[in-house]
Amino acid sequence: MIKGKFIVIEGIDGCGKSTLIENLRKHFSDAVFLREPTNGQFGTVIRKKLSSDDILNADEMLELFLSDRAEDCEVNIFPALKSGKNVIMDRYYYSNAAYQGAMGLDCREIIKNNINRGFAVPDAVLYLDITPVEALKRIRSRSLDSEQYEKLSFLEKVDSIYKKIADDKYFFIDGNLSAEMVLQQALKKLGEIL
């Protein structure tokens, strides 16, 4: 059976993921582009919570993400992969491990829990590596509004956990480079996979 490849783009807030993904769309017009949180029922709740003062604890956030991901895998990810399409995903369970891990949960247990639930396992993770200080400068330069997670000390914890959970699927890209150079590094790696 022909199966598509599952690529995840990860990194701390402000690393340049959105720009990279927009640039990748021009090169992979036949790929399915998805993001988490989704626009589904659970993802919509997550987005509202992230931009409000209503702070949920780590367990509540994780449960919302797991519900969102279960729906996403069933409705979008697995059908696309089974039909032979490549899926390029903006954030996945590595984000939960890093962000909810920084809130006090066990990052490795989060990944194990996702795998045990039968969620799609990525073929590769492109990690945009940037210092939390630089990421925060970018966030502040584009918006006065900030999400709950956009604080330096928190982003430092998140960055540390992302690197702690890096496995053999990770490919590090220097997020400090120009958008074009980041794209070229990503295209080179994706050329080896897709």
C-alpha positions as CSV (number, residue, x, y, z in Angstrom):
1,M,0.0,0.0,0.0
2,I,1.3,3.4,-0.9
3,K,1.6,5.6,2.1
4,G,2.3,9.3,2.3
5,K,5.0,10.7,4.6
6,F,4.2,12.6,7.8
7,I,6.4,15.7,8.4
8,V,6.1,17.8,11.5
9,I,7.5,21.3,11.9
10,E,8.3,22.3,15.5
11,G,9.9,25.0,17.5
12,I,9.3,27.6,20.2
13,D,6.9,30.5,19.6
14,G,8.6,33.1,17.4
15,C,11.0,30.6,15.7
16,G,9.7,31.2,12.2
17,K,7.5,28.1,11.7
18,S,4.6,30.0,10.1
19,T,6.9,31.6,7.6
20,L,8.6,28.3,6.7
21,I,5.2,26.6,6.3
22,E,3.9,29.3,4.0
23,N,7.0,29.0,1.9
24,L,6.8,25.1,1.8
25,R,3.2,25.4,0.5
26,K,4.6,26.9,-2.7
27,H,6.9,23.9,-3.2
28,F,4.5,21.1,-2.1
29,S,1.1,22.1,-3.5
30,D,0.0,18.5,-3.5
31,A,0.7,18.0,0.2
32,V,-1.9,18.3,2.9
33,F,-1.0,21.1,5.4
34,L,-2.4,20.8,8.9
35,R,-1.8,22.5,12.2
36,E,-2.5,21.9,15.9
37,P,-4.4,23.1,17.6
38,T,-6.9,22.5,14.8
39,N,-10.0,24.4,13.8
40,G,-12.1,21.6,15.2
41,Q,-14.3,21.6,18.3
42,F,-11.4,21.0,20.7
43,G,-8.8,23.1,18.8
44,T,-11.2,26.1,18.9
45,V,-11.4,25.8,22.7
46,I,-7.6,25.5,23.0
47,R,-7.1,28.7,20.9
48,K,-9.5,30.6,23.0
49,K,-7.9,29.5,26.2
50,L,-4.4,30.3,25.0
51,S,-5.3,33.9,24.2
52,S,-7.4,34.5,27.3
53,D,-6.6,35.1,31.0
54,D,-8.4,31.8,31.8
55,I,-5.4,29.7,32.6
56,L,-5.9,26.0,32.5
57,N,-3.6,23.7,34.4
58,A,-1.2,21.4,32.4
59,D,-3.4,18.3,32.7
60,E,-6.5,20.1,31.4
61,M,-4.5,21.5,28.5
62,L,-3.0,18.1,27.7
63,E,-6.5,16.5,27.7
64,L,-7.8,19.1,25.3
65,F,-4.8,18.6,23.0
66,L,-5.2,14.8,23.1
67,S,-8.9,15.1,22.2
68,D,-8.0,17.5,19.4
69,R,-5.3,15.2,18.1
70,A,-7.6,12.1,18.2
71,E,-10.1,13.9,16.0
72,D,-7.4,15.2,13.7
73,C,-5.8,11.8,13.2
74,E,-9.2,10.2,12.4
75,V,-10.6,12.9,10.2
76,N,-7.5,14.4,8.5
77,I,-4.1,12.8,9.1
78,F,-4.7,9.0,8.6
79,P,-7.0,9.4,5.6
80,A,-4.5,11.7,3.9
81,L,-1.5,9.4,4.6
82,K,-3.5,6.3,3.5
83,S,-4.4,8.0,0.2
84,G,-0.7,8.5,-0.5
85,K,-0.6,12.2,0.3
86,N,2.2,13.7,2.2
87,V,1.2,15.6,5.4
88,I,3.1,18.6,6.6
89,M,2.0,19.5,10.2
90,D,2.5,22.7,12.1
91,R,3.1,21.4,15.7
92,Y,2.2,17.9,17.0
93,Y,2.8,15.9,20.2
94,Y,6.3,17.2,20.6
95,S,4.8,20.6,21.3
96,N,2.7,19.1,24.1
97,A,5.7,17.4,25.5
98,A,7.7,20.7,25.5
99,Y,4.9,23.1,26.6
100,Q,3.0,21.0,29.1
101,G,6.4,19.6,30.2
102,A,7.5,23.1,31.0
103,M,4.3,23.4,33.0
104,G,5.4,20.4,35.1
105,L,4.2,17.2,33.4
106,D,6.6,14.4,32.4
107,C,7.6,15.2,28.8
108,R,8.5,11.6,28.0
109,E,5.3,10.3,29.4
110,I,3.4,12.7,27.1
111,I,5.1,11.3,24.0
112,K,4.6,7.7,25.2
113,N,0.9,8.4,25.9
114,N,0.4,9.8,22.3
115,I,2.1,6.7,20.7
116,N,0.1,4.3,22.9
117,R,-3.1,6.0,21.7
118,G,-2.2,5.0,18.2
119,F,-1.7,8.5,16.9
120,A,0.3,8.9,13.7
121,V,4.1,8.8,14.2
122,P,6.0,11.4,12.2
123,D,8.6,10.3,9.6
124,A,10.6,13.4,10.4
125,V,10.5,16.5,12.6
126,L,12.0,19.7,11.3
127,Y,13.0,21.7,14.4
128,L,13.6,25.5,13.9
129,D,16.3,26.2,16.5
130,I,16.4,29.8,17.8
131,T,17.3,31.3,21.1
132,P,14.3,32.2,23.4
133,V,15.6,35.8,23.6
134,E,15.5,36.2,19.8
135,A,12.1,34.4,19.6
136,L,10.6,36.8,22.1
137,K,12.0,39.8,20.2
138,R,10.2,38.6,17.1
139,I,7.0,38.0,19.0
140,R,7.0,41.5,20.4
141,S,7.8,43.1,17.1
142,R,4.8,41.6,15.4
143,S,2.1,42.0,18.1
144,L,1.2,43.7,21.3
145,D,-1.0,40.7,22.3
146,S,0.7,37.7,23.7
147,E,-0.3,34.2,24.6
148,Q,0.2,32.7,28.1
149,Y,3.3,30.9,27.0
150,E,5.2,33.9,25.5
151,K,7.4,34.7,28.5
152,L,11.2,34.4,28.4
153,S,11.6,32.0,31.4
154,F,8.9,29.8,30.1
155,L,10.3,29.7,26.5
156,E,13.7,28.8,28.0
157,K,12.1,25.8,29.7
158,V,10.3,24.8,26.5
159,D,13.4,25.1,24.4
160,S,15.3,22.9,26.9
161,I,12.7,20.2,26.8
162,Y,12.4,20.2,23.0
163,K,16.2,19.5,22.9
164,K,15.9,16.9,25.7
165,I,13.2,14.9,23.8
166,A,15.0,15.2,20.4
167,D,15.1,11.7,18.8
168,D,16.5,10.3,15.6
169,K,13.6,11.9,13.6
170,Y,14.7,15.4,14.5
171,F,16.5,17.6,12.0
172,F,17.7,20.9,13.4
173,I,17.5,24.0,11.2
174,D,19.1,27.3,12.3
175,G,16.1,29.6,12.8
176,N,18.3,32.6,13.0
177,L,19.0,32.4,9.3
178,S,17.0,34.3,6.7
179,A,13.7,32.9,5.7
180,E,15.1,31.8,2.3
181,M,18.0,30.0,3.9
182,V,15.7,28.3,6.4
183,L,13.6,27.2,3.4
184,Q,16.6,25.9,1.5
185,Q,17.7,23.8,4.5
186,A,14.1,22.4,4.9
187,L,13.8,21.6,1.2
188,K,17.2,19.8,1.2
189,K,16.0,17.6,4.1
190,L,12.5,17.0,2.6
191,G,14.1,16.1,-0.7
192,E,15.7,13.1,1.2
193,I,12.4,12.1,2.7
194,L,9.6,12.8,0.2
